[in-house]
Structure formats: C-alpha cells, structure tokens
Amino acid sequence: MSKPGPISAKPLSALLGDVFSDAYARQGFATRELVTRWAEIAGPEIAAHSEPMKIQWPRPVEGQPERPATLVLRVEGPAALEIQHASDVILQRVNRFFGWNAVGRLALRQAPLSRQTRRRKAAPPPDETDVASVAGTLSSIEDDGLRAALARLGASIKRN
C-alpha cells in the first residue's frame, strides 16, 4: 500500500480571487482593495458610517481630456450630512490611495450598510449584595417590582 502524498492546501483567497475581481469590476472597481481597505483609506470615523458601492466612470469623448470618476458611497442616514461635509477629505484620501486623480466627485446613497455591525456585549448583572444594600435604602417604595428594578439600577450605577 502506498502512502498518500502531502496535501497542499490553497488559500481561499487564491481560489476565489478571480470571482471577486469580476464582481468588483462590474461595479467599476479596478481592484477590490478600495472596498476591503475602506477603513484604512477613509479613516475609522468615516468608514464606520459609509461604504463604497461603485465607481462610475464617464464615457470618454474623443478630443476632450479624460474626466475623473464618481465614487458612490452607501451612507447611513444620520451620518450623510457629516460625510457630505467631509467629501473633500474623502476625495483626497481616495486619490492618494490610487496615486492619481481618479475620483473627482462623491455621490451619496442613504441606505443601511451591508456589513454586520458588531454587537456590544451585554453588561453583566449587578452583584446581589450591592442590589440588596441599595434595596435597603428604598423602604419607602411600596411596589415590590419597582423597588427591585430601582435597586438593580442603583447597583449598576454604583458599579460604574
């Protein structure tokens, strides 16, 4: 019986690289790095509320200079105004990433972001001894449920 040869595992990114490149190319992206490195390019404050959707390249007109593209950003509704005010900074950062004046204009689309937001962990419940000590100061409250809720609230505030 012969031993099997060594298994050479290929990274998933190498296998799916062409698939993703084609999908990004249909959206006008020359490379996928503008999307995957958006937080590094735009900065964490801007990237937390926006993501690039596509780049719209104008059709070339014979005899006229080439015009820069339009970067379409998906932006969370409340942050759209702030990102619109920062559009000059965003354009500078994107063009610095490309190394030439590739993008001349931003277009904003207000919509929920497609990526998953990280959920904050729920705070652990307050310590029972702290709840009991706060509950002892609430003897004037007649409703048991209200007293218990206020004791938990007081213990949580005391902890923080």
C-alpha positions as CSV (number, residue, x, y, z in Angstrom):
1,M,0.0,0.0,0.0
2,S,1.4,3.4,-0.9
3,K,1.2,6.5,1.3
4,P,-0.7,9.5,0.1
5,G,1.4,12.5,-0.9
6,P,1.4,15.7,1.0
7,I,-1.7,17.8,0.8
8,S,-1.1,21.2,-0.5
9,A,-3.9,23.5,0.7
10,K,-4.5,26.6,-1.3
11,P,-5.8,29.8,0.4
12,L,-9.4,30.5,-0.2
13,S,-8.5,34.0,-1.4
14,A,-6.4,32.4,-4.2
15,L,-9.3,30.2,-5.3
16,L,-11.9,32.9,-5.2
17,G,-9.8,35.8,-6.2
18,D,-11.0,35.9,-9.9
19,V,-14.6,35.5,-8.8
20,F,-14.4,38.5,-6.6
21,S,-12.4,40.5,-9.1
22,D,-15.1,40.0,-11.7
23,A,-17.8,41.1,-9.3
24,Y,-15.9,44.2,-8.3
25,A,-15.1,45.0,-11.9
26,R,-18.8,45.0,-12.7
27,Q,-19.2,47.8,-10.1
28,G,-16.5,49.9,-11.6
29,F,-13.7,49.0,-9.2
30,A,-10.4,48.3,-10.8
31,T,-9.3,46.4,-7.7
32,R,-11.2,45.2,-4.6
33,E,-8.9,46.9,-2.3
34,L,-10.9,50.1,-2.2
35,V,-13.7,48.1,-0.6
36,T,-11.7,45.8,1.6
37,R,-9.4,48.5,2.9
38,W,-12.1,51.3,3.2
39,A,-11.4,51.8,6.9
40,E,-7.7,52.4,6.3
41,I,-8.4,54.7,3.3
42,A,-11.2,56.8,4.6
43,G,-10.4,56.7,8.3
44,P,-12.3,54.8,11.0
45,E,-14.8,57.6,11.7
46,I,-16.0,57.9,8.1
47,A,-15.8,54.1,7.5
48,A,-18.0,53.4,10.5
49,H,-20.9,55.1,8.7
50,S,-20.2,54.5,5.0
51,E,-19.0,52.0,2.4
52,P,-18.2,52.3,-1.3
53,M,-20.9,50.9,-3.6
54,K,-19.4,51.5,-7.0
55,I,-17.3,53.8,-9.2
56,Q,-19.0,55.4,-12.2
57,W,-16.5,56.2,-14.9
58,P,-17.6,58.7,-17.5
59,R,-17.6,57.7,-21.1
60,P,-14.6,59.1,-22.9
61,V,-15.3,61.7,-25.5
62,E,-12.9,62.0,-28.4
63,G,-10.8,65.1,-28.4
64,Q,-11.6,66.0,-24.8
65,P,-9.5,65.3,-21.7
66,E,-10.4,62.4,-19.6
67,R,-12.7,63.3,-16.7
68,P,-12.4,61.8,-13.2
69,A,-14.9,59.2,-11.9
70,T,-17.7,59.5,-9.4
71,L,-17.4,57.3,-6.2
72,V,-20.8,56.2,-5.0
73,L,-21.0,55.7,-1.2
74,R,-23.7,54.0,0.8
75,V,-24.1,56.1,3.9
76,E,-26.2,55.6,7.0
77,G,-28.9,58.2,7.0
78,P,-28.0,60.3,10.1
79,A,-24.3,60.5,9.0
80,A,-24.9,61.6,5.4
81,L,-24.6,65.3,6.2
82,E,-21.4,64.9,8.1
83,I,-19.9,62.7,5.3
84,Q,-21.0,65.3,2.7
85,H,-19.1,68.0,4.6
86,A,-16.0,65.7,4.7
87,S,-16.2,64.9,0.9
88,D,-13.1,66.9,0.1
89,V,-11.1,65.0,2.7
90,I,-12.5,61.7,1.4
91,L,-11.7,62.5,-2.2
92,Q,-8.1,63.4,-1.2
93,R,-7.7,60.1,0.7
94,V,-9.1,58.0,-2.1
95,N,-7.0,59.7,-4.8
96,R,-3.9,59.3,-2.6
97,F,-4.7,55.6,-2.4
98,F,-5.0,55.4,-6.2
99,G,-1.9,57.5,-6.8
100,W,-3.6,59.8,-9.3
101,N,-6.7,62.0,-9.6
102,A,-9.1,59.1,-10.3
103,V,-12.1,60.3,-8.4
104,G,-13.4,63.8,-8.7
105,R,-16.8,63.6,-7.1
106,L,-18.8,61.8,-4.4
107,A,-22.4,60.7,-4.7
108,L,-24.1,59.6,-1.5
109,R,-26.9,57.0,-1.3
110,Q,-28.6,56.8,2.1
111,A,-29.2,53.2,3.0
112,P,-28.3,50.8,5.7
113,L,-24.8,49.4,5.5
114,S,-24.4,45.9,4.2
115,R,-21.8,44.8,6.6
116,Q,-22.6,43.3,10.0
117,T,-22.2,45.7,12.9
118,R,-20.5,44.4,16.0
119,R,-22.9,43.9,18.8
120,R,-21.9,45.2,22.2
121,K,-21.7,42.6,24.9
122,A,-24.5,43.0,27.5
123,A,-23.2,44.2,30.8
124,P,-23.2,41.5,33.5
125,P,-25.9,41.8,36.1
126,P,-25.1,43.8,39.2
127,D,-23.8,42.0,42.2
128,E,-26.6,40.7,44.5
129,T,-25.0,42.2,47.6
130,D,-25.0,45.6,46.0
131,V,-28.6,45.2,45.0
132,A,-29.6,44.2,48.5
133,S,-27.7,47.2,50.0
134,V,-29.4,49.6,47.7
135,A,-32.8,47.9,48.2
136,G,-32.4,48.6,51.9
137,T,-32.4,52.3,51.3
138,L,-35.7,52.1,49.2
139,S,-38.0,51.0,52.0
140,S,-40.4,53.9,51.3
141,I,-41.4,52.5,47.9
142,E,-44.4,50.2,48.3
143,D,-44.4,48.4,44.9
144,D,-42.1,45.4,45.1
145,G,-41.4,45.3,41.3
146,L,-40.5,48.9,41.2
147,R,-38.3,48.6,44.3
148,A,-36.4,45.7,42.8
149,A,-35.9,47.5,39.5
150,L,-34.6,50.6,41.2
151,A,-32.3,48.5,43.4
152,R,-30.8,46.9,40.2
153,L,-30.5,50.3,38.6
154,G,-28.8,51.8,41.6
155,A,-26.4,48.9,41.9
156,S,-25.5,49.2,38.2
157,I,-24.9,53.0,38.6
158,K,-22.8,52.4,41.7
159,R,-20.7,49.8,39.9
160,N,-19.9,52.2,37.0
